[in-house]
Amino acid sequence: MGNYMITPQENTFYNKGLWEAYAAGQIKEAISKEYAFTAEGVAQAHTDLASRKTTGKLVVKIAK
């Protein structure tokens, strides 16, 4: 948002509103697919991304 936010206060103001809307469920994330954090999972994520067959975000899940 570098070119759109002029002051740190303005940045804080808009970010606060964004996170409040997200917390209230007014904004939803679009996750297309989740992949395991393995060589095969990451390779499949890359293939799916490169093929442009996805919409939303691709998430590589890292086990705890």
MOPAC internal coordinates of N, CA, C and O (Angstrom, degrees):
PM7 1SCF
backbone

  N    0.0000 0     0.00 0     0.00 0    0    0    0
  C    1.4439 1     0.00 0     0.00 0    1    0    0
  C    1.5222 1   110.87 1     0.00 0    2    1    0
  O    1.2310 1   120.44 1  -164.96 1    3    2    1
  N    1.3032 1   116.77 1    15.04 1    3    2    1
  C    1.4495 1   121.20 1  -174.95 1    5    3    2
  C    1.5097 1   115.06 1   -50.95 1    6    5    3
  O    1.2310 1   119.56 1   136.97 1    7    6    5
  N    1.3223 1   118.45 1   -43.03 1    7    6    5
  C    1.4601 1   121.11 1  -176.94 1    9    7    6
  C    1.5194 1   113.03 1   -81.42 1   10    9    7
  O    1.2310 1   119.75 1   169.04 1   11   10    9
  N    1.3252 1   118.08 1   -10.96 1   11   10    9
  C    1.4503 1   120.93 1  -175.08 1   13   11   10
  C    1.5275 1   113.17 1  -105.74 1   14   13   11
  O    1.2310 1   120.27 1   156.68 1   15   14   13
  N    1.3053 1   117.09 1   -23.32 1   15   14   13
  C    1.4560 1   121.33 1   180.00 1   17   15   14
  C    1.5277 1   108.58 1  -103.08 1   18   17   15
  O    1.2310 1   121.32 1   -50.79 1   19   18   17
  N    1.3090 1   115.08 1   129.21 1   19   18   17
  C    1.4568 1   118.59 1  -175.54 1   21   19   18
  C    1.5211 1   111.70 1   -97.26 1   22   21   19
  O    1.2310 1   120.32 1   138.04 1   23   22   21
  N    1.3053 1   116.99 1   -41.96 1   23   22   21
  C    1.4621 1   119.91 1  -176.97 1   25   23   22
  C    1.5310 1   110.01 1  -120.89 1   26   25   23
  O    1.2310 1   119.92 1   -22.74 1   27   26   25
  N    1.3187 1   117.75 1   157.26 1   27   26   25
  C    1.4644 1   119.98 1   174.63 1   29   27   26
  C    1.5352 1   112.16 1   -59.03 1   30   29   27
  O    1.2310 1   119.96 1   145.96 1   31   30   29
  N    1.3083 1   117.68 1   -34.04 1   31   30   29
  C    1.4581 1   121.43 1   179.14 1   33   31   30
  C    1.5274 1   110.94 1   -65.43 1   34   33   31
  O    1.2310 1   120.72 1   138.92 1   35   34   33
  N    1.3190 1   116.23 1   -41.08 1   35   34   33
  C    1.4646 1   120.54 1   177.85 1   37   35   34
  C    1.5352 1   110.21 1   -64.48 1   38   37   35
  O    1.2310 1   120.46 1   138.13 1   39   38   37
  N    1.3072 1   116.72 1   -41.87 1   39   38   37
  C    1.4566 1   121.88 1   177.32 1   41   39   38
  C    1.5303 1   110.39 1   -60.33 1   42   41   39
  O    1.2310 1   120.14 1   133.89 1   43   42   41
  N    1.3159 1   117.34 1   -46.11 1   43   42   41
  C    1.4637 1   121.96 1   178.59 1   45   43   42
  C    1.5204 1   111.24 1   -61.38 1   46   45   43
  O    1.2310 1   120.29 1   136.55 1   47   46   45
  N    1.3103 1   117.05 1   -43.45 1   47   46   45
  C    1.4610 1   122.10 1  -179.82 1   49   47   46
  C    1.5258 1   111.40 1   -58.37 1   50   49   47
  O    1.2310 1   120.21 1   129.42 1   51   50   49
  N    1.3319 1   117.21 1   -50.58 1   51   50   49
  C    1.4620 1   120.54 1  -176.96 1   53   51   50
  C    1.5286 1   111.94 1   -71.98 1   54   53   51
  O    1.2310 1   119.93 1   142.54 1   55   54   53
  N    1.3180 1   117.75 1   -37.46 1   55   54   53
  C    1.4624 1   120.05 1   177.63 1   57   55   54
  C    1.5196 1   111.25 1   -64.65 1   58   57   55
  O    1.2310 1   120.13 1   141.21 1   59   58   57
  N    1.3211 1   117.35 1   -38.79 1   59   58   57
  C    1.4678 1   121.15 1   178.51 1   61   59   58
  C    1.5267 1   109.83 1   -60.70 1   62   61   59
  O    1.2310 1   120.47 1   134.93 1   63   62   61
  N    1.3045 1   116.70 1   -45.07 1   63   62   61
  C    1.4662 1   120.88 1   178.63 1   65   63   62
  C    1.5168 1   112.10 1   -63.76 1   66   65   63
  O    1.2310 1   120.59 1   140.32 1   67   66   65
  N    1.3165 1   116.48 1   -39.68 1   67   66   65
  C    1.4661 1   121.00 1   179.19 1   69   67   66
  C    1.5194 1   111.02 1   -62.80 1   70   69   67
  O    1.2310 1   120.33 1   131.00 1   71   70   69
  N    1.3387 1   116.97 1   -49.00 1   71   70   69
  C    1.4674 1   120.46 1  -178.14 1   73   71   70
  C    1.5236 1   112.12 1   -69.27 1   74   73   71
  O    1.2310 1   119.84 1   147.92 1   75   74   73
  N    1.3150 1   117.90 1   -32.08 1   75   74   73
  C    1.4612 1   120.35 1   175.49 1   77   75   74
  C    1.5297 1   110.43 1   -65.36 1   78   77   75
  O    1.2310 1   120.26 1   138.35 1   79   78   77
  N    1.3252 1   117.10 1   -41.65 1   79   78   77
  C    1.4658 1   121.02 1   178.15 1   81   79   78
  C    1.5232 1   110.62 1   -65.17 1   82   81   79
  O    1.2310 1   120.30 1   140.82 1   83   82   81
  N    1.3249 1   117.02 1   -39.18 1   83   82   81
  C    1.4658 1   120.54 1   177.96 1   85   83   82
  C    1.5303 1   110.73 1   -65.15 1   86   85   83
  O    1.2310 1   120.31 1   134.39 1   87   86   85
  N    1.3125 1   117.02 1   -45.61 1   87   86   85
  C    1.4633 1   121.59 1  -179.75 1   89   87   86
  C    1.5302 1   111.50 1   -63.41 1   90   89   87
  O    1.2310 1   120.04 1   148.34 1   91   90   89
  N    1.3165 1   117.53 1   -31.66 1   91   90   89
  C    1.4639 1   122.03 1   179.74 1   93   91   90
  C    1.5263 1   112.42 1   -81.70 1   94   93   91
  O    1.2310 1   120.16 1   177.26 1   95   94   93
  N    1.3303 1   117.29 1    -2.74 1   95   94   93
  C    1.4545 1   121.19 1   179.12 1   97   95   94
  C    1.5172 1   114.35 1    82.18 1   98   97   95
  O    1.2310 1   120.32 1  -166.65 1   99   98   97
  N    1.3306 1   116.99 1    13.35 1   99   98   97
  C    1.4531 1   120.57 1   179.87 1  101   99   98
  C    1.5311 1   112.01 1   -81.26 1  102  101   99
  O    1.2310 1   120.60 1   162.49 1  103  102  101
  N    1.3220 1   116.46 1   -17.51 1  103  102  101
  C    1.4696 1   122.47 1   178.54 1  105  103  102
  C    1.5202 1   106.84 1  -124.61 1  106  105  103
  O    1.2310 1   120.62 1   -50.28 1  107  106  105
  N    1.3108 1   116.41 1   129.72 1  107  106  105
  C    1.4659 1   121.41 1   179.64 1  109  107  106
  C    1.5253 1   109.13 1  -115.94 1  110  109  107
  O    1.2310 1   121.34 1   -38.58 1  111  110  109
  N    1.3351 1   115.05 1   141.42 1  111  110  109
  C    1.4535 1   118.75 1   175.09 1  113  111  110
  C    1.5250 1   108.81 1   -81.55 1  114  113  111
  O    1.2310 1   120.53 1   -30.16 1  115  114  113
  N    1.3079 1   116.60 1   149.84 1  115  114  113
  C    1.4677 1   121.96 1   179.98 1  117  115  114
  C    1.5246 1   108.26 1  -110.14 1  118  117  115
  O    1.2310 1   120.86 1   -83.82 1  119  118  117
  N    1.3277 1   115.96 1    96.18 1  119  118  117
  C    1.4632 1   120.32 1   178.39 1  121  119  118
  C    1.5195 1   107.28 1   -99.49 1  122  121  119
  O    1.2310 1   120.92 1   -62.86 1  123  122  121
  N    1.3229 1   115.84 1   117.14 1  123  122  121
  C    1.4528 1   121.47 1  -178.10 1  125  123  122
  C    1.5175 1   111.48 1   -74.16 1  126  125  123
  O    1.2310 1   120.30 1   133.24 1  127  126  125
  N    1.3411 1   117.02 1   -46.76 1  127  126  125
  C    1.4559 1   120.84 1  -177.48 1  129  127  126
  C    1.5218 1   109.54 1  -161.78 1  130  129  127
  O    1.2310 1   121.11 1   -27.05 1  131  130  129
  N    1.3370 1   115.48 1   152.95 1  131  130  129
  C    1.4605 1   121.59 1   176.05 1  133  131  130
  C    1.5266 1   108.91 1  -112.87 1  134  133  131
  O    1.2310 1   121.09 1   -36.86 1  135  134  133
  N    1.3309 1   115.52 1   143.14 1  135  134  133
  C    1.4567 1   122.27 1  -178.10 1  137  135  134
  C    1.5200 1   109.64 1  -127.43 1  138  137  135
  O    1.2310 1   121.22 1   -29.68 1  139  138  137
  N    1.3269 1   115.28 1   150.32 1  139  138  137
  C    1.4618 1   120.27 1   176.22 1  141  139  138
  C    1.5248 1   109.32 1   -74.15 1  142  141  139
  O    1.2310 1   120.79 1   -29.29 1  143  142  141
  N    1.3176 1   116.09 1   150.71 1  143  142  141
  C    1.4678 1   121.33 1   177.81 1  145  143  142
  C    1.5299 1   108.46 1   -84.99 1  146  145  143
  O    1.2310 1   121.66 1  -110.86 1  147  146  145
  N    1.3163 1   114.44 1    69.14 1  147  146  145
  C    1.4596 1   122.98 1   176.44 1  149  147  146
  C    1.5168 1   106.67 1  -130.88 1  150  149  147
  O    1.2310 1   120.53 1   -11.23 1  151  150  149
  N    1.3160 1   116.60 1   168.77 1  151  150  149
  C    1.4668 1   119.63 1   178.53 1  153  151  150
  C    1.5289 1   110.13 1   -58.88 1  154  153  151
  O    1.2310 1   120.69 1   137.92 1  155  154  153
  N    1.3305 1   116.28 1   -42.08 1  155  154  153
  C    1.4673 1   119.97 1  -179.23 1  157  155  154
  C    1.5231 1   111.64 1   -68.79 1  158  157  155
  O    1.2310 1   120.50 1   137.42 1  159  158  157
  N    1.3281 1   116.66 1   -42.58 1  159  158  157
  C    1.4573 1   120.49 1  -179.68 1  161  159  158
  C    1.5159 1   112.93 1   -63.76 1  162  161  159
  O    1.2310 1   120.69 1   135.60 1  163  162  161
  N    1.3225 1   116.28 1   -44.40 1  163  162  161
  C    1.4683 1   120.76 1   179.48 1  165  163  162
  C    1.5256 1   110.09 1   -67.53 1  166  165  163
  O    1.2310 1   120.10 1   140.97 1  167  166  165
  N    1.3410 1   117.41 1   -39.03 1  167  166  165
  C    1.4640 1   120.54 1   177.91 1  169  167  166
  C    1.5272 1   110.32 1   -62.91 1  170  169  167
  O    1.2310 1   120.34 1   138.57 1  171  170  169
  N    1.3420 1   116.95 1   -41.43 1  171  170  169
  C    1.4661 1   120.22 1   179.26 1  173  171  170
  C    1.5231 1   110.89 1   -66.56 1  174  173  171
  O    1.2310 1   120.25 1   140.58 1  175  174  173
  N    1.3261 1   117.12 1   -39.42 1  175  174  173
  C    1.4689 1   120.62 1   177.11 1  177  175  174
  C    1.5291 1   110.00 1   -60.68 1  178  177  175
  O    1.2310 1   120.41 1   136.63 1  179  178  177
  N    1.3138 1   116.81 1   -43.37 1  179  178  177
  C    1.4611 1   120.74 1   179.77 1  181  179  178
  C    1.5218 1   110.59 1   -65.19 1  182  181  179
  O    1.2310 1   120.41 1   137.39 1  183  182  181
  N    1.3265 1   116.83 1   -42.61 1  183  182  181
  C    1.4685 1   120.82 1   178.46 1  185  183  182
  C    1.5160 1   110.88 1   -61.67 1  186  185  183
  O    1.2310 1   120.59 1   133.72 1  187  186  185
  N    1.3346 1   116.48 1   -46.28 1  187  186  185
  C    1.4685 1   120.21 1   179.94 1  189  187  186
  C    1.5184 1   111.42 1   -63.06 1  190  189  187
  O    1.2310 1   120.44 1   139.97 1  191  190  189
  N    1.3160 1   116.77 1   -40.03 1  191  190  189
  C    1.4644 1   120.85 1   179.46 1  193  191  190
  C    1.5262 1   110.78 1   -66.41 1  194  193  191
  O    1.2310 1   120.57 1   134.23 1  195  194  193
  N    1.3245 1   116.51 1   -45.77 1  195  194  193
  C    1.4630 1   121.09 1  -178.14 1  197  195  194
  C    1.5308 1   111.92 1   -66.75 1  198  197  195
  O    1.2310 1   120.37 1   150.76 1  199  198  197
  N    1.3257 1   116.89 1   -29.24 1  199  198  197
  C    1.4660 1   120.34 1  -178.88 1  201  199  198
  C    1.5274 1   112.35 1   -79.02 1  202  201  199
  O    1.2310 1   120.86 1   169.83 1  203  202  201
  N    1.3340 1   115.96 1   -10.17 1  203  202  201
  C    1.4682 1   122.52 1   179.24 1  205  203  202
  C    1.5276 1   111.90 1    60.68 1  206  205  203
  O    1.2310 1   120.72 1  -147.50 1  207  206  205
  N    1.3250 1   116.23 1    32.50 1  207  206  205
  C    1.4628 1   121.50 1   179.15 1  209  207  206
  C    1.5235 1   111.91 1   -96.16 1  210  209  207
  O    1.2310 1   119.95 1  -173.68 1  211  210  209
  N    1.2998 1   117.71 1     6.32 1  211  210  209
  C    1.4607 1   121.02 1  -174.94 1  213  211  210
  C    1.5219 1   110.87 1  -111.13 1  214  213  211
  O    1.2310 1   121.32 1   -22.56 1  215  214  213
  N    1.3130 1   115.08 1   157.44 1  215  214  213
  C    1.4655 1   121.73 1   168.97 1  217  215  214
  C    1.5117 1   105.83 1  -130.41 1  218  217  215
  O    1.2310 1   120.06 1   -32.69 1  219  218  217
  N    1.2821 1   117.49 1   147.31 1  219  218  217
  C    1.4599 1   120.46 1  -177.52 1  221  219  218
  C    1.5234 1   110.79 1    81.77 1  222  221  219
  O    1.2310 1   121.37 1    18.71 1  223  222  221
  N    1.3085 1   114.99 1  -161.29 1  223  222  221
  C    1.4608 1   121.79 1  -175.27 1  225  223  222
  C    1.5167 1   110.99 1   -95.67 1  226  225  223
  O    1.2310 1   121.11 1   -30.28 1  227  226  225
  N    1.3181 1   115.49 1   149.72 1  227  226  225
  C    1.4547 1   122.19 1   171.49 1  229  227  226
  C    1.5253 1   106.50 1  -104.25 1  230  229  227
  O    1.2310 1   120.61 1   -49.80 1  231  230  229
  N    1.3226 1   116.45 1   130.20 1  231  230  229
  C    1.4635 1   121.27 1  -175.71 1  233  231  230
  C    1.5107 1   109.19 1  -116.20 1  234  233  231
  O    1.2310 1   120.73 1   -53.53 1  235  234  233
  N    1.3341 1   116.21 1   126.47 1  235  234  233
  C    1.4648 1   121.62 1   173.23 1  237  235  234
  C    1.5270 1   106.18 1   -98.96 1  238  237  235
  O    1.2310 1   121.09 1   -65.48 1  239  238  237
  N    1.3334 1   115.53 1   114.52 1  239  238  237
  C    1.4641 1   121.93 1  -176.06 1  241  239  238
  C    1.5245 1   109.87 1   -84.12 1  242  241  239
  O    1.2310 1   120.69 1   -53.49 1  243  242  241
  N    1.3152 1   116.29 1   126.51 1  243  242  241
  C    1.4572 1   122.74 1   177.02 1  245  243  242
  C    1.5258 1   107.73 1  -103.68 1  246  245  243
  O    1.2310 1   120.88 1   -59.77 1  247  246  245
  N    1.3459 1   115.92 1   120.23 1  247  246  245
  C    1.4609 1   120.54 1  -179.06 1  249  247  246
  C    1.5238 1   109.61 1   -68.13 1  250  249  247
  O    1.2310 1   120.86 1   -31.23 1  251  250  249
  N    1.3442 1   115.96 1   148.77 1  251  250  249
  C    1.4652 1   120.25 1   178.88 1  253  251  250
  C    1.4918 1   110.30 1   -88.13 1  254  253  251
  O    1.2310 1   120.10 1   180.00 1  255  254  253

